[in-house]
């Protein structure tokens, strides 16, 4: 860490006296109560007589504020460019954009001093700064529009207005074209509607060539002035007849056949609705609708009978709406006898007392079995689910959870492995008793490969390890070469005695000698204290004095201590 040198300083704004400093020594007055507004840096020097002490102000925030524009002093700021050119005050652009500036330059030569006084407030838009001839500047208006001209008198110009010279006022004035013709601001001249009268047209001035195409319309023809002579032969065809223009009243009587008139199938006359109804009624009276089913036949007299389509209860249902007969199955279908499906039977829901199949039964949806006992007498059961879920969590039934299996060993037996609900432990029973899904019995032995147990509680003892009985003082200890826990006994080292007993190991320290490491007694020395308590030796350092070596401390404000190395961090000149 670099060393910090701190000069003398004060919190106020008063300059130091010569008694506060030595020659060449600096001091900083901080003016803390005013956020450093009058903060200055001073240095003590000596006058030309080489004996009289002087205090010089050489910098500080007070002066930098003047340069940065944050201070109103000094009253007059002098800028000089030397003896050959007038001084220029340069106002710089953003440093991110470059080094260009706006300069305010004095003339290279002045007959006398000139002072320009700026306006006290901003002017209006489009005004410029002018002088009164005495150095006082102000904002004055300029002429930037036609209305600003001395020979123009524009009142309130409207769209299409033109400048017209008025000899009465000797000025140009604004006005719009009026009368029978007007002009828009786009320059378009418009003649008013119905402003051209017959008197403006010469005799025979409008001929066929002057008429626009389709200009003679119905409104231009006087009523009742189109006569038969004006219509050419065959000029009126189907395209010229309006929709519904030809009605029965317009036809000759021989062309229309009405109710009660005799007619033949080859007639080409037009029939009224009553005549059509008579024809249908006559045909319905003479004709029957023949019916035939899987068994039996029948006929419907169309003139006097109705056709009825009947269903069977829980098998087929029918409905009629207008001219539509709907035949279908009810929501619940009952088949009294056998139902044979030669193809695939696809259903979302099948409810039956007994379902028997000699082939394969494939259920693509969910299979719900709500009986008491489900028996599967297959050789192999394949379950694709990664988790086999058993039991219910709707309430605490105090029943065990697991797998019950049957086998025979000198007789029929059952086994169980799963969770014992009594204490939530895992059990494996070889000869189990099932008391309504609560199991008890003899625990079975287990064989495992690698076994990882978070916490283990032994109820018995380890009677051998790797096939060998243990010896006195033998322990299990990690063996990195085999990656296993291995059996071993503790071996005494220098200064240590070990006694391996039955279920106990005694470790005792030997007394240290010149040839044997062992226990030692620590004695206090120069600058060190030693204290013993309950078998613990405490060594403490003594504080250093002028007559005693010991531990010394260093002020953190002036020194840094790291890894035993001491560095000077600050040289403080103090305060005045």
C-alpha positions in Angstrom: 0.0 0.0 0.0 1.3 3.4 -0.9 2.2 5.9 1.8 -0.2 8.8 2.3 1.2 12.2 3.2 -1.3 14.5 4.8 -0.5 18.2 5.1 -1.6 20.5 7.9 -5.2 21.5 7.7 -8.1 23.3 9.4 -11.9 23.1 9.2 -12.5 26.8 9.0 -11.7 29.4 6.3 -9.1 31.6 8.1 -5.6 31.6 6.6 -2.8 30.1 8.6 -0.4 32.4 10.4 3.4 32.2 10.0 3.5 30.7 13.5 1.4 27.8 12.3 3.8 26.8 9.5 7.5 26.4 8.7 9.2 27.5 5.5 8.0 25.3 2.6 5.2 23.8 4.7 1.7 23.8 3.2 -1.7 24.0 4.8 -5.3 23.6 3.6 -8.2 25.6 5.0 -11.3 23.4 4.2 -14.2 25.8 5.0 -16.4 22.7 5.9 -19.4 24.8 7.0 -19.8 26.2 3.5 -19.0 22.9 1.6 -15.5 24.3 0.8 -16.7 27.5 -1.0 -13.7 29.4 0.4 -11.3 26.5 0.7 -7.7 27.5 -0.2 -4.2 26.0 -0.2 -1.4 28.0 1.4 2.4 27.7 1.7 4.9 29.6 3.9 7.8 31.4 2.2 10.4 34.0 3.0 10.5 37.6 1.8 13.4 39.0 -0.2 15.2 39.9 3.0 15.6 36.2 3.6 14.2 36.5 7.1 10.6 37.7 7.0 8.1 34.8 6.8 5.2 35.2 4.4 2.0 33.2 3.7 1.1 32.7 0.0 -2.3 31.4 -1.4 -1.3 28.9 -4.1 -4.6 27.2 -5.0 -7.7 25.4 -3.7 -11.4 24.9 -4.4 -12.0 28.7 -4.2 -10.0 29.2 -7.3 -11.1 26.1 -9.3 -14.7 27.2 -8.7 -13.9 30.5 -10.4 -12.5 28.6 -13.5 -15.4 26.2 -13.6 -18.0 29.0 -13.4 -19.5 27.9 -10.1 -18.3 31.1 -8.3 -19.4 34.7 -9.0 -15.9 36.1 -8.3 -13.8 37.7 -9.4 -15.7 40.8 -10.5 -13.5 41.2 -13.6 -11.9 38.3 -15.5 -9.0 39.2 -17.7 -8.0 37.2 -20.8 -4.9 38.1 -22.8 -3.4 36.8 -26.0 0.0 38.6 -25.8 1.1 41.7 -27.7 0.1 40.9 -31.3 -3.6 40.0 -31.2 -6.7 40.8 -29.2 -7.7 38.2 -26.6 -10.2 35.5 -27.5 -12.6 33.9 -24.9 -13.1 30.3 -26.1 -16.3 28.4 -25.2 -15.6 24.7 -26.0 -18.0 22.1 -27.5 -18.7 18.8 -25.8 -15.4 16.9 -25.4 -17.1 13.8 -26.8 -17.5 15.6 -30.1 -14.1 17.3 -30.5 -12.2 20.4 -29.7 -14.1 23.1 -31.6 -15.2 26.3 -29.8 -17.2 29.5 -30.1 -14.8 32.5 -29.7 -15.5 36.0 -28.5 -12.5 38.1 -29.7 -11.5 41.6 -29.0 -10.2 43.8 -31.8 -6.4 43.8 -32.2 -6.4 47.5 -31.6 -9.0 49.7 -29.6 -9.1 53.5 -29.5 -10.7 53.2 -26.1 -12.3 50.6 -23.8 -15.7 49.4 -25.0 -18.2 47.7 -22.8 -21.3 45.9 -24.2 -24.2 45.4 -21.8 -26.4 42.4 -22.6 -30.2 42.5 -22.3 -31.7 41.6 -19.0 -34.2 39.1 -20.5 -34.6 37.0 -23.6 -36.4 38.5 -26.7 -39.1 37.2 -28.9 -38.9 34.7 -31.7 -37.1 36.1 -34.9 -35.7 39.1 -33.0 -32.0 40.1 -33.2 -29.7 42.0 -30.9 -29.1 45.6 -31.7 -27.2 48.4 -30.0 -28.3 51.9 -29.0 -24.8 53.3 -30.0 -23.7 53.5 -26.4 -22.9 49.8 -25.8 -26.3 48.8 -24.5 -27.7 45.8 -26.4 -31.3 44.9 -26.7 -33.6 42.7 -28.9 -35.2 44.3 -31.9 -37.7 43.0 -34.4 -36.9 42.4 -38.1 -39.1 42.2 -41.3 -39.4 38.6 -42.4 -42.9 38.5 -44.0 -44.8 40.5 -46.7 -46.9 42.1 -44.1 -43.8 43.7 -42.7 -43.2 45.7 -45.9 -43.8 49.5 -45.7 -45.8 49.5 -49.0 -48.0 46.5 -48.1 -51.3 46.5 -46.1 -52.3 42.9 -45.5 -55.2 42.5 -43.1 -56.2 38.8 -42.8 -55.2 36.9 -45.9 -57.6 34.1 -46.9 -57.2 31.1 -49.2 -56.8 32.2 -52.9 -56.1 35.9 -51.8 -54.1 38.0 -54.3 -52.1 41.2 -53.9 -53.9 44.1 -55.6 -52.5 47.6 -55.8 -54.7 50.3 -54.2 -54.0 53.7 -55.6 -56.0 55.3 -52.8 -53.5 54.1 -50.2 -50.6 53.6 -52.6 -50.2 50.2 -51.1 -50.6 46.6 -52.1 -53.6 45.0 -50.4 -54.9 41.4 -50.1 -58.3 40.4 -51.6 -60.0 37.3 -53.0 -61.7 37.0 -56.4 -65.5 37.2 -56.0 -68.6 37.4 -58.2 -69.7 34.5 -60.5 -66.1 33.1 -60.5 -63.8 32.3 -57.5 -60.1 31.1 -57.3 -58.8 28.6 -54.7 -55.3 28.8 -53.1 -54.3 26.0 -55.5 -54.9 28.4 -58.5 -58.1 26.7 -59.7 -60.7 29.1 -61.2 -64.3 28.0 -60.5 -67.4 29.4 -62.3 -70.4 29.4 -60.0 -73.3 26.9 -60.5 -76.0 28.0 -63.1 -74.0 31.2 -63.8 -73.9 30.5 -67.5 -77.3 31.5 -69.0 -78.8 31.3 -72.5 -77.9 34.8 -73.3 -74.2 33.9 -73.1 -74.6 31.3 -75.8 -74.8 32.0 -79.5 -77.7 30.6 -81.6 -77.1 27.0 -82.7 -74.0 27.0 -80.5 -74.8 23.6 -79.0 -75.0 20.8 -81.6 -74.6 17.0 -81.4 -70.8 17.4 -81.3 -71.2 19.6 -78.2 -73.3 17.0 -76.3 -71.3 14.6 -74.1 -71.9 10.9 -74.4 -75.0 9.9 -72.3 -75.8 13.5 -71.6 -79.4 13.1 -72.7 -81.0 11.1 -69.8 -84.6 10.3 -68.9 -85.0 13.6 -67.0 -84.3 15.4 -70.3 -87.2 13.7 -72.1 -90.7 15.2 -71.6 -93.2 12.7 -70.2 -95.4 10.7 -72.8 -93.1 11.7 -75.7 -91.7 8.2 -76.5 -94.3 6.7 -78.9 -94.6 3.3 -80.6 -93.1 4.8 -83.7 -90.0 5.6 -81.8 -89.4 1.9 -80.9 -87.9 -0.4 -83.5 -89.3 -3.7 -84.4 -88.1 -6.5 -82.1 -86.5 -3.9 -79.9 -88.2 -5.1 -76.7 -86.8 -8.6 -75.8 -86.3 -10.4 -72.5 -83.4 -8.1 -71.4 -85.7 -5.1 -71.8 -88.4 -6.5 -69.5 -88.2 -5.8 -65.8 -88.3 -8.6 -63.2 -92.0 -9.6 -62.6 -93.2 -7.4 -65.5 -95.1 -10.3 -67.1 -97.9 -11.6 -64.9 -100.9 -13.9 -65.4 -103.1 -10.9 -66.2 -100.8 -10.1 -69.2 -101.2 -13.6 -70.7 -104.0 -14.8 -73.0 -106.6 -17.0 -71.2 -105.7 -20.1 -73.3 -102.2 -20.0 -71.9 -103.3 -20.4 -68.2 -104.8 -23.5 -66.7 -106.8 -23.1 -63.4 -108.3 -25.5 -60.8 -111.0 -27.8 -62.1 -109.9 -27.8 -65.7 -109.0 -31.1 -67.4 -105.4 -31.5 -68.6 -103.1 -34.0 -70.1 -99.5 -34.9 -69.3 -98.5 -33.3 -72.7 -100.1 -29.9 -71.9 -97.7 -26.9 -72.3 -100.0 -24.4 -70.6 -99.0 -22.6 -67.3 -100.7 -24.1 -64.2 -101.9 -22.1 -61.3 -101.1 -23.2 -57.7 -104.6 -24.5 -57.4 -104.2 -26.6 -60.6 -100.9 -28.0 -59.3 -102.5 -29.0 -56.0 -105.4 -30.8 -57.9 -102.8 -32.8 -59.9 -100.9 -33.9 -56.8 -104.1 -34.8 -55.0 -105.3 -36.9 -57.9 -102.0 -38.8 -58.0 -101.9 -39.4 -54.2 -105.4 -40.8 -54.3 -104.5 -43.5 -56.8 -101.1 -44.4 -55.5 -99.8 -46.4 -52.4 -96.3 -46.5 -50.7 -95.2 -50.1 -50.5 -93.1 -51.2 -47.5 -90.9 -54.3 -46.9 -88.7 -55.2 -43.9 -86.4 -58.1 -42.8 -89.8 -59.8 -42.1 -93.2 -58.8 -43.4 -94.5 -56.2 -45.9 -97.0 -53.4 -45.9 -98.5 -50.4 -47.8 -99.4 -46.8 -46.9 -102.4 -45.1 -48.6 -100.9 -41.7 -49.3 -104.3 -40.1 -49.4 -105.5 -41.2 -45.9 -102.7 -42.9 -43.9 -99.4 -41.9 -42.3 -96.2 -43.8 -42.2 -95.0 -44.5 -38.6 -91.3 -45.4 -37.8 -91.2 -47.1 -34.3 -88.2 -48.0 -32.2 -87.6 -50.6 -29.5 -87.1 -49.8 -25.9 -83.4 -49.4 -24.9 -82.4 -50.6 -28.3 -83.5 -48.2 -31.1 -85.1 -44.8 -30.8 -86.7 -42.6 -33.5 -87.6 -38.9 -33.8 -89.3 -36.7 -36.5 -88.7 -33.1 -37.2 -90.3 -31.5 -40.3 -89.4 -33.8 -43.2 -86.5 -35.6 -41.3 -86.7 -39.0 -39.6 -83.8 -39.7 -37.2 -83.1 -43.3 -36.3 -80.4 -44.0 -33.7 -79.3 -45.7 -30.6 -80.2 -44.4 -27.1 -77.5 -43.3 -24.7 -77.9 -46.6 -22.8 -78.3 -49.7 -25.0 -79.6 -52.9 -23.6 -79.0 -56.2 -25.5 -81.2 -58.9 -24.2 -79.3 -61.8 -25.6 -75.7 -62.1 -27.0 -73.8 -59.3 -28.8 -71.3 -60.6 -31.3 -68.7 -58.2 -32.8 -66.6 -59.7 -35.6 -64.3 -56.7 -35.8 -62.9 -54.4 -33.1 -65.1 -53.2 -30.3 -64.2 -49.6 -29.5 -65.9 -47.9 -26.6 -65.3 -45.1 -24.0 -67.3 -46.9 -21.3 -68.4 -50.6 -21.0 -70.6 -51.7 -18.0 -71.4 -55.4 -17.7 -71.9 -57.9 -15.0 -69.5 -60.4 -16.6 -67.1 -59.8 -19.5 -65.5 -62.9 -20.9 -63.1 -63.1 -23.8 -61.2 -66.0 -25.2 -58.8 -63.8 -27.2 -56.8 -60.7 -26.3 -58.4 -57.8 -24.4 -56.6 -54.5 -25.1 -57.6 -51.4 -23.0 -56.2 -48.2 -24.6 -57.7 -46.0 -21.9 -57.8 -46.3 -18.1 -58.9 -49.6 -16.5 -60.8 -49.1 -13.2 -61.5 -52.2 -11.2 -63.9 -51.5 -8.3 -64.4 -55.0 -6.9 -63.0 -56.5 -3.8 -60.5 -59.0 -5.2 -58.6 -58.8 -8.5 -57.0 -62.1 -9.6 -54.3 -62.4 -12.3 -53.4 -66.0 -13.2 -50.8 -65.2 -15.8 -47.2 -66.5 -16.0 -45.6 -63.1 -16.6 -46.9 -59.6 -15.7 -45.2 -56.7 -17.4 -45.8 -53.2 -15.9 -44.2 -50.3 -17.9 -44.8 -47.7 -15.1 -41.6 -46.7 -13.3 -43.5 -46.4 -10.0 -45.8 -49.1 -8.6 -48.4 -47.2 -6.4 -50.3 -49.1 -3.7 -52.3 -48.1 -0.7 -54.5 -45.0 0.0 -53.7 -41.7 1.8 -57.3 -40.7 2.4 -57.0 -41.6 6.1 -54.7 -43.3 8.6 -55.7 -47.0 8.4 -52.8 -48.3 10.6 -52.0 -50.9 7.9 -48.7 -52.0 6.5 -47.6 -51.2 2.9 -45.6 -53.6 0.8 -45.5 -56.9 -1.1 -46.9 -60.2 0.2 -45.7 -63.3 -1.5 -46.3 -67.1 -1.1 -43.8 -69.9 -1.2 -43.4 -73.5 0.1 -40.4 -74.6 2.3 -41.4 -77.7 4.2 -45.0 -76.4 4.0 -47.0 -73.4 2.7 -45.5 -70.1 3.9 -45.9 -66.4 3.2 -43.3 -63.7 3.1 -43.5 -59.9 3.3 -41.2 -56.9 2.6 -42.3 -53.3 2.9 -43.1 -50.6 5.5 -44.1 -51.5 9.0 -46.8 -48.9 9.8 -46.0 -49.2 13.6 -42.7 -47.2 13.3 -42.4 -46.5 9.6 -39.4 -48.9 9.2 -38.6 -51.2 6.3 -39.0 -54.9 7.2 -38.3 -58.1 5.3 -40.1 -61.2 6.8 -39.5 -64.8 5.7 -42.2 -66.5 7.8 -44.8 -63.9 8.2 -48.3 -63.8 9.7 -50.9 -61.6 7.9 -53.4 -60.1 10.3 -55.6 -58.1 8.0 -52.7 -56.4 6.2 -50.7 -56.1 9.5 -47.6 -58.4 9.3 -45.4 -59.9 11.9 -42.9 -62.8 11.8 -39.2 -63.8 11.5 -36.8 -61.3 9.8 -35.0 -62.7 6.8 -31.3 -62.4 6.0 -30.1 -60.2 3.2 -27.3 -60.1 0.7 -26.2 -56.8 -0.9 -23.4 -55.6 -3.1 -22.6 -52.0 -2.4 -24.8 -50.6 0.3 -25.1 -46.9 1.1 -26.9 -46.0 4.4 -27.4 -42.4 5.6 -27.9 -43.4 9.3 -27.6 -46.9 10.7 -28.6 -48.3 14.1 -27.3 -51.7 15.2 -29.3 -53.8 17.5 -26.7 -56.6 17.6 -22.9 -57.0 17.4 -20.3 -57.6 14.7 -19.0 -61.0 15.4 -16.5 -61.2 12.5 -15.0 -59.2 9.8 -14.0 -60.8 6.4 -14.5 -64.2 8.1 -12.2 -63.5 11.1 -13.0 -62.9 14.7 -11.8 -59.5 16.1 -8.8 -59.1 18.5 -8.4 -56.8 21.5 -8.2 -53.1 20.5 -9.0 -53.9 16.9 -10.8 -51.1 15.0 -12.2 -50.5 11.5 -10.3 -47.8 9.6 -10.3 -46.4 6.1 -7.9 -48.0 3.5 -7.4 -45.9 0.4 -5.4 -48.7 -1.4 -8.5 -51.0 -1.3 -11.1 -48.3 -1.1 -12.7 -50.1 1.9 -12.9 -50.0 5.6 -10.3 -52.4 7.0 -9.4 -53.8 10.4 -6.3 -52.6 12.2 -4.9 -51.9 15.7 -3.3 -48.6 16.8 0.6 -48.5 16.8 2.5 -46.4 19.3 4.8 -43.7 17.9 7.6 -41.8 19.5 6.6 -40.3 22.9 3.3 -42.3 23.0 2.4 -45.6 24.8 -0.7 -47.6 23.5 -2.3 -50.5 25.4 -4.9 -52.5 23.4 -7.4 -54.1 25.7 -10.7 -55.9 25.4 -13.1 -53.2 24.1 -10.7 -50.4 25.2 -7.6 -48.6 23.9 -5.4 -46.7 26.4 -3.1 -43.9 25.0 -0.5 -42.3 27.3 2.2 -39.7 26.7 5.9 -40.5 27.6 8.1 -37.9 29.3 10.3 -36.2 26.8 14.1 -37.0 27.0 17.1 -36.1 24.8 16.6 -39.4 23.0 12.8 -39.8 23.1 10.1 -37.4 22.1 7.4 -36.9 24.7 5.5 -34.5 26.9 7.2 -31.3 27.8 6.7 -28.3 30.2 6.7 -24.8 28.6 8.4 -22.1 30.6 8.0 -18.4 30.2 10.8 -16.4 28.6 11.5 -12.7 27.7 8.3 -11.0 26.6 6.2 -14.2 27.1 3.9 -15.4 29.9 2.8 -19.1 30.3 -0.2 -20.2 32.3 -1.6 -23.7 33.0 -5.2 -24.6 33.7 -6.9 -28.0 33.4 -4.2 -29.5 31.3 -4.1 -26.5 28.9 -1.0 -24.3 28.5 -1.8 -20.7 27.5 1.1 -18.6 26.1 0.6 -14.9 25.9 2.8 -12.1 24.8 3.8 -9.2 27.2 3.3 -5.6 26.1 6.6 -4.1 25.1 8.1 -1.3 27.3 11.3 0.6 27.2 12.9 -2.0 29.5 11.1 -5.2 28.4 10.9 -6.8 24.9 7.3 -7.7 24.0 4.4 -7.1 21.7 4.0 -3.7 20.1 0.9 -2.3 18.4 0.8 0.1 15.5 -1.9 2.8 14.9 -4.1 1.7 12.0 -4.4 5.3 10.9 -0.7 5.5 10.1 0.5 1.9 9.7 -0.5 -1.3 7.8 0.5 -4.7 9.1 0.2 -7.7 6.8 1.9 -11.2 7.3 4.2 -9.6 9.9 5.3 -6.8 7.6 4.8 -3.2 8.8 4.4 -0.4 6.3 3.8 3.3 6.9 0.5 4.2 5.4 0.1 7.9 6.4 2.4 10.8 7.4 0.0 13.3 9.1 1.1 16.9 9.3 -1.5 17.6 11.9 -4.0 20.5 12.3 -3.8 24.2 13.2 
